[in-house]
Amino acid sequence: MFYINKQKRWKSLLIKNSKQLNIIREISLAMQQTRDLDKILHIIITSVTAGHGLGFNRAIVFLHDKNNNQLTGMMGIGPLDEKEGIDNWRNISEQKYSFIDLLENIEKEEIDPELNQMIRHLTIDLDSNHILKDALVNGKHRIVKRDKIHDQIHQLLINLFNYDEFLIIPMIYQSEKIGLLIVDNPVSKKTITEQEIDNIMPLASLASVAIQQAQLYQEIEELTLRDGLTSLYNQRALQNTLQKHFDSNQTDSLAMIMLDIDYFKHYNDTNGHLLGNEVLEQLANIIKHSIRESDLAFRFGGEEFSVLLFNTSDSDVRKVAEQIRKNIETNEFPNESTQPGNKITITVGYAMTDQISQPTPSRLTIAADQALYYGKESGKNCVYSYADISNIQLK
């Protein structure tokens, strides 16, 4: 009987290990097929909570923001209360979803929107000591229980997510602090065991590598879309943004501002390209501080810049365009007294999609450029819209 029981235990252990290896294989394959950070986070939290995965009731990911020295809530999956969890389980059980099915469903619809709204608004400073900082800095997982409050962050997490017991797992890759994975069981109330911790640690290691690579890829992509001198988005980014807007068939009005430095060749010829570059940098900074938070600024090329304004009106676009023109006119640039009029100025033209018949990225750009050209021909240091010049030409 002793040997029979021992064989059963070994068989059970082998089955568990086989299942664990299969889960890790599926997760690894899924992560290798994408460089998108959101998709990788989806894979992580789904694998932790899926019945075919590690089987925790809930999982939340925080990523480490090195620049601001804080943890930023990114994504989670799981119920906010026991009833919601039971309903979710029943639905998954009835549909007989596999791990791949769950991943595909996640791509089609937002998962647990109420939970994720809470998470996305959550940032935790790392300036003071608390349980999350301790886990991240020391690189050691820890189980935290409700009955002993360690600090204000512990209390905050309990208040937000009604934790009884939760496991904090640091995600670290080559000494780089990537973030934290937090899991718990608000529905089953199942105590987290050492075996379950051993099962989840390989996933945390996989997740750390995948997230770090996705972030690096994003940084590289961002560099290819930025102008090296001014740090504004470049023309490639402008074309990508326009194409995405028109491909999405959005009906909201889109406006494009084009602006050009007046007599800039004269300035470069008189003062040299080094000072010319300094003017471009200053001007880009003025543009960034003159537009609204929802607007996007680009260096179109040379001394020409562009701004995109979404879901806006003609009066608002004109206001922004005029504000940029005025702020540049009143700014002090190096050696600007050598310019005609003793000042560096710009001419601005803009166009809106509702001013153009059958608008496309190309037609919007051409219309804004035509308004800019008309302003140049009309004396410079002014603002014209495509509608303005259309009305003038009709007269």
C-alpha positions as CSV (number, residue, x, y, z in Angstrom):
1,M,0.0,0.0,0.0
2,F,2.9,2.4,0.8
3,Y,4.4,1.9,-2.6
4,I,1.0,2.3,-4.3
5,N,0.4,5.6,-2.6
6,K,4.0,6.7,-3.4
7,Q,3.4,5.9,-7.1
8,K,0.1,7.9,-7.0
9,R,1.9,10.9,-5.5
10,W,4.7,10.7,-8.1
11,K,2.1,10.3,-10.9
12,S,0.2,13.3,-9.6
13,L,3.4,15.4,-9.4
14,L,4.4,14.4,-12.9
15,I,1.0,15.4,-14.3
16,K,1.3,18.8,-12.5
17,N,4.8,19.4,-13.8
18,S,3.7,18.4,-17.3
19,K,0.8,20.9,-17.1
20,Q,3.1,23.6,-15.8
21,L,5.6,23.1,-18.6
22,N,2.8,23.2,-21.2
23,I,1.5,26.4,-19.7
24,I,4.9,28.0,-19.8
25,R,5.4,26.9,-23.4
26,E,2.0,28.4,-24.5
27,I,2.8,31.7,-22.7
28,S,6.3,31.8,-24.2
29,L,5.0,31.3,-27.7
30,A,2.3,33.9,-27.3
31,M,4.8,36.5,-26.0
32,Q,7.2,35.8,-28.9
33,Q,4.5,36.7,-31.4
34,T,4.2,40.3,-30.3
35,R,6.2,43.4,-29.4
36,D,3.1,45.3,-28.2
37,L,3.4,46.0,-24.5
38,D,-0.4,45.9,-23.9
39,K,-0.7,42.5,-25.5
40,I,2.2,41.2,-23.4
41,L,0.5,42.4,-20.3
42,H,-2.7,40.8,-21.4
43,I,-0.9,37.5,-21.9
44,I,0.7,37.7,-18.4
45,I,-2.5,38.4,-16.4
46,T,-4.5,36.0,-18.5
47,S,-2.0,33.2,-17.9
48,V,-2.0,33.9,-14.2
49,T,-5.8,33.9,-13.8
50,A,-7.0,31.4,-16.4
51,G,-8.3,28.0,-15.2
52,H,-6.0,26.4,-17.8
53,G,-3.2,28.6,-16.5
54,L,-2.1,29.1,-12.9
55,G,-5.6,29.6,-11.6
56,F,-5.4,32.7,-9.3
57,N,-8.6,34.7,-9.1
58,R,-7.0,38.1,-9.8
59,A,-3.8,39.6,-11.1
60,I,-2.5,43.2,-11.3
61,V,0.6,44.5,-13.0
62,F,2.5,47.6,-11.9
63,L,5.5,48.9,-14.0
64,H,8.5,50.8,-12.7
65,D,8.7,54.3,-14.0
66,K,12.4,55.2,-13.5
67,N,12.1,58.8,-14.6
68,N,9.5,59.6,-12.0
69,N,10.6,57.1,-9.4
70,Q,7.2,55.5,-9.0
71,L,5.1,52.4,-9.8
72,T,2.4,52.9,-12.4
73,G,-0.7,50.8,-12.5
74,M,-1.0,49.2,-15.9
75,M,-3.5,46.4,-16.2
76,G,-5.4,43.8,-14.3
77,I,-7.9,41.0,-14.6
78,G,-10.3,39.6,-12.1
79,P,-13.4,40.5,-10.1
80,L,-13.9,43.4,-7.7
81,D,-16.1,41.2,-5.5
82,E,-17.0,37.6,-5.0
83,K,-20.3,37.6,-6.9
84,E,-18.7,39.1,-10.0
85,G,-16.0,36.4,-9.8
86,I,-18.5,33.6,-9.6
87,D,-20.4,34.9,-12.6
88,N,-17.2,35.1,-14.6
89,W,-16.2,31.6,-13.7
90,R,-19.6,30.2,-14.6
91,N,-19.4,32.0,-18.0
92,I,-15.9,30.7,-18.7
93,S,-16.9,27.2,-17.6
94,E,-20.0,27.1,-19.8
95,Q,-18.1,28.4,-22.9
96,K,-15.2,26.0,-22.2
97,Y,-12.7,28.6,-23.1
98,S,-9.1,27.5,-23.7
99,F,-6.1,29.7,-22.8
100,I,-5.8,30.8,-26.5
101,D,-9.6,31.5,-26.6
102,L,-9.2,33.8,-23.6
103,L,-6.4,35.7,-25.2
104,E,-8.4,36.2,-28.4
105,N,-11.4,37.4,-26.5
106,I,-9.3,39.9,-24.6
107,E,-8.2,41.4,-28.0
108,K,-11.8,41.9,-29.0
109,E,-13.1,43.6,-25.9
110,E,-11.9,45.5,-22.8
111,I,-11.5,43.2,-19.8
112,D,-12.8,44.1,-16.4
113,P,-13.2,47.9,-17.3
114,E,-14.1,48.9,-13.7
115,L,-11.0,47.2,-12.2
116,N,-8.7,48.6,-15.0
117,Q,-10.1,52.1,-14.6
118,M,-9.0,52.0,-10.9
119,I,-5.6,50.5,-11.8
120,R,-4.8,53.0,-14.6
121,H,-5.3,55.9,-12.2
122,L,-3.0,54.4,-9.6
123,T,0.6,55.7,-9.2
124,I,2.7,54.8,-6.1
125,D,5.7,56.9,-5.2
126,L,8.9,55.1,-4.3
127,D,10.4,58.0,-2.3
128,S,9.1,56.5,1.0
129,N,9.3,53.0,2.3
130,H,6.4,50.6,2.0
131,I,5.7,47.0,1.1
132,L,5.7,47.4,-2.6
133,K,9.0,49.3,-2.6
134,D,10.5,46.7,-0.3
135,A,9.6,43.9,-2.7
136,L,10.9,45.8,-5.8
137,V,14.2,46.9,-4.2
138,N,15.0,43.6,-2.5
139,G,13.8,41.5,-5.4
140,K,12.0,39.1,-3.1
141,H,8.4,38.0,-3.3
142,R,6.3,38.2,-0.2
143,I,2.8,37.2,1.0
144,V,0.9,40.0,2.7
145,K,-2.1,39.4,4.9
146,R,-4.9,41.8,5.9
147,D,-4.7,41.3,9.7
148,K,-1.5,43.3,10.1
149,I,-1.3,46.6,8.3
150,H,2.3,47.4,7.4
151,D,2.0,51.0,6.0
152,Q,-0.2,53.5,4.2
153,I,0.3,51.7,0.8
154,H,-0.8,48.4,2.3
155,Q,-3.9,50.1,3.7
156,L,-4.6,51.8,0.3
157,L,-4.4,48.4,-1.5
158,I,-6.8,46.8,0.9
159,N,-9.3,49.7,0.6
160,L,-9.1,49.6,-3.3
161,F,-9.1,45.9,-3.9
162,N,-10.5,44.4,-0.6
163,Y,-7.5,42.2,-0.2
164,D,-7.5,39.4,2.4
165,E,-4.2,37.9,1.4
166,F,-2.0,38.7,-1.7
167,L,1.3,37.8,-3.2
168,I,3.7,40.4,-4.4
169,I,6.2,39.2,-7.1
170,P,9.0,41.5,-8.3
171,M,9.7,41.4,-12.0
172,I,13.5,41.9,-12.5
173,Y,15.7,41.3,-15.5
174,Q,19.5,41.6,-15.4
175,S,19.2,43.8,-12.2
176,E,16.7,46.1,-14.0
177,K,13.6,46.7,-11.9
178,I,10.7,46.1,-14.4
179,G,7.7,46.1,-12.0
180,L,5.5,44.1,-9.8
181,L,2.9,41.4,-10.3
182,I,0.3,41.1,-7.5
183,V,-2.1,38.1,-7.3
184,D,-4.8,37.0,-4.9
185,N,-7.9,34.8,-4.5
186,P,-10.9,37.1,-3.6
187,V,-13.4,34.4,-4.8
188,S,-12.1,31.0,-3.8
189,K,-10.5,32.4,-0.6
190,K,-7.8,29.8,-1.2
191,T,-4.6,30.3,0.7
192,I,-1.5,30.9,-1.5
193,T,0.9,28.0,-1.1
194,E,4.6,27.6,-1.6
195,Q,3.9,25.3,-4.5
196,E,1.9,28.0,-6.3
197,I,4.6,30.5,-5.7
198,D,7.1,28.1,-7.3
199,N,4.8,27.7,-10.2
200,I,4.4,31.4,-10.8
201,M,8.1,32.4,-10.5
202,P,9.1,31.1,-14.0
203,L,6.2,33.2,-15.5
204,A,7.5,36.3,-13.6
205,S,10.9,35.7,-15.2
206,L,9.4,35.3,-18.7
207,A,7.3,38.4,-18.1
208,S,10.3,40.5,-17.1
209,V,12.2,39.7,-20.2
210,A,9.2,40.2,-22.5
211,I,8.2,43.6,-20.9
212,Q,11.8,44.8,-21.0
213,Q,12.1,44.0,-24.7
214,A,8.8,45.6,-25.5
215,Q,9.8,48.8,-23.7
216,L,13.1,48.8,-25.5
217,Y,11.3,48.4,-28.8
218,Q,8.9,51.2,-28.0
219,E,11.9,53.5,-27.2
220,I,13.5,52.7,-30.5
221,E,10.3,53.2,-32.4
222,E,9.8,56.5,-30.5
223,L,13.3,57.6,-31.6
224,T,12.5,56.9,-35.3
225,L,9.5,59.2,-35.0
226,R,11.3,62.1,-33.4
227,D,13.3,64.9,-34.9
228,G,16.8,64.8,-33.5
229,L,17.3,68.5,-33.2
230,T,13.9,69.7,-31.8
231,S,12.6,66.5,-30.2
232,L,9.3,67.2,-31.9
233,Y,7.6,64.4,-33.9
234,N,9.0,64.2,-37.4
235,Q,7.3,64.0,-40.8
236,R,7.1,60.2,-40.7
237,A,5.1,60.4,-37.5
238,L,2.9,63.1,-39.0
239,Q,2.0,60.9,-42.0
240,N,1.4,57.9,-39.7
241,T,-0.9,59.9,-37.5
242,L,-2.9,61.3,-40.4
243,Q,-3.2,57.8,-42.0
244,K,-4.4,56.2,-38.8
245,H,-7.0,59.0,-38.4
246,F,-8.4,58.6,-41.9
247,D,-8.2,54.8,-41.8
248,S,-10.4,54.8,-38.6
249,N,-13.2,56.6,-40.5
250,Q,-13.6,59.1,-37.7
251,T,-16.0,61.9,-38.4
252,D,-14.6,64.4,-35.9
253,S,-13.1,67.5,-37.4
254,L,-9.3,67.4,-37.9
255,A,-7.2,70.5,-38.4
256,M,-3.7,70.9,-39.6
257,I,-1.6,74.0,-39.0
258,M,1.5,74.6,-41.1
259,L,4.0,77.3,-40.1
260,D,7.2,78.5,-41.6
261,I,9.9,80.9,-40.3
262,D,10.0,84.1,-42.3
263,Y,13.3,84.9,-44.1
264,F,15.0,82.0,-42.4
265,K,17.6,81.6,-45.3
266,H,18.6,85.2,-44.6
267,Y,19.1,84.4,-40.9
268,N,21.3,81.4,-41.7
269,D,23.3,83.2,-44.3
270,T,23.9,86.1,-41.8
271,N,24.4,84.3,-38.5
272,G,25.4,80.7,-39.5
273,H,23.7,77.4,-39.1
274,L,24.6,76.9,-35.4
275,L,22.6,79.9,-34.4
276,G,20.0,78.8,-36.9
277,N,19.7,75.5,-35.1
278,E,19.3,77.3,-31.8
279,V,16.4,79.3,-33.3
280,L,14.7,76.1,-34.4
281,E,15.1,74.5,-31.0
282,Q,13.6,77.6,-29.3
283,L,10.8,77.9,-31.8
284,A,9.9,74.2,-31.3
285,N,9.8,74.8,-27.5
286,I,7.5,77.8,-28.0
287,I,5.1,75.7,-30.2
288,K,5.0,72.9,-27.6
289,H,4.0,75.5,-24.9
290,S,1.5,77.3,-27.1
291,I,-0.7,74.3,-28.0
292,R,-3.2,72.4,-26.0
293,E,-2.5,69.1,-24.3
294,S,-4.5,67.2,-26.9
295,D,-2.7,68.7,-29.9
296,L,0.4,67.2,-31.6
297,A,3.4,69.2,-32.9
298,F,5.8,68.1,-35.7
299,R,8.8,69.3,-37.5
300,F,7.7,69.0,-41.1
301,G,11.2,69.7,-42.4
302,G,13.8,72.5,-42.5
303,E,12.2,75.6,-41.0
304,E,8.6,74.3,-41.5
305,F,6.5,73.0,-38.6
306,S,3.0,71.5,-38.3
307,V,0.4,71.0,-35.6
308,L,-2.6,68.6,-35.6
309,L,-5.7,69.5,-33.7
310,F,-8.4,66.9,-33.1
311,N,-12.2,67.3,-32.6
312,T,-11.9,71.1,-32.8
313,S,-13.6,74.2,-34.3
314,D,-12.4,76.8,-36.7
315,S,-12.3,79.5,-34.0
316,D,-10.2,77.3,-31.7
317,V,-7.8,76.5,-34.5
318,R,-7.4,80.1,-35.4
319,K,-6.9,81.0,-31.7
320,V,-4.1,78.4,-31.4
321,A,-2.5,79.5,-34.6
322,E,-2.6,83.1,-33.6
323,Q,-1.2,82.3,-30.2
324,I,1.8,80.5,-31.7
325,R,2.5,83.4,-34.1
326,K,2.2,86.0,-31.3
327,N,4.4,84.0,-28.9
328,I,7.2,83.7,-31.5
329,E,6.9,87.4,-32.5
330,T,7.3,88.5,-28.9
331,N,10.1,86.0,-28.0
332,E,13.7,87.2,-28.0
333,F,15.9,85.1,-30.4
334,P,19.7,85.4,-30.7
335,N,20.8,88.1,-33.3
336,E,17.2,88.6,-34.5
337,S,17.9,92.3,-35.1
338,T,19.7,91.1,-38.3
339,Q,16.3,90.0,-39.7
340,P,13.9,92.2,-41.8
341,G,11.8,94.1,-39.3
342,N,14.4,93.3,-36.6
343,K,12.4,90.3,-35.4
344,I,12.0,86.6,-36.1
345,T,8.5,85.9,-37.2
346,I,6.5,83.1,-38.7
347,T,3.7,82.8,-41.3
348,V,0.8,80.4,-40.5
349,G,-1.7,78.5,-42.7
350,Y,-4.2,76.0,-41.6
351,A,-6.9,73.7,-43.0
352,M,-9.7,71.6,-41.6
353,T,-11.2,68.4,-42.9
354,D,-14.7,70.0,-43.0
355,Q,-13.3,72.7,-45.4
356,I,-12.2,70.1,-48.0
357,S,-14.2,67.9,-50.3
358,Q,-13.5,64.2,-49.7
359,P,-10.6,64.9,-47.4
360,T,-7.5,62.7,-47.4
361,P,-4.1,63.1,-45.6
362,S,-2.6,64.5,-48.9
363,R,-5.5,66.9,-49.5
364,L,-5.5,68.2,-46.0
365,T,-1.7,68.8,-46.2
366,I,-1.9,70.5,-49.5
367,A,-4.8,72.8,-48.3
368,A,-2.9,73.9,-45.2
369,D,0.3,74.5,-47.3
370,Q,-1.8,76.6,-49.8
371,A,-3.0,78.8,-46.9
372,L,0.6,79.1,-45.7
373,Y,1.8,80.0,-49.2
374,Y,-0.9,82.7,-49.5
375,G,0.2,84.2,-46.2
376,K,3.8,84.3,-47.4
377,E,2.7,86.1,-50.6
378,S,0.5,88.5,-48.6
379,G,3.3,89.9,-46.4
380,K,4.2,87.2,-43.9
381,N,3.8,87.2,-40.1
382,C,0.1,86.4,-40.4
383,V,-2.5,83.6,-40.1
384,Y,-4.7,82.4,-43.0
385,S,-7.0,79.4,-43.2
386,Y,-7.8,77.4,-46.3
387,A,-11.4,78.8,-46.0
388,D,-10.0,82.4,-46.0
389,I,-8.2,81.9,-49.3
390,S,-11.1,80.0,-50.9
391,N,-13.5,82.9,-50.1
392,I,-11.0,85.4,-51.4
393,Q,-10.5,83.5,-54.7
394,L,-14.4,83.3,-55.1
395,K,-14.7,87.1,-54.9
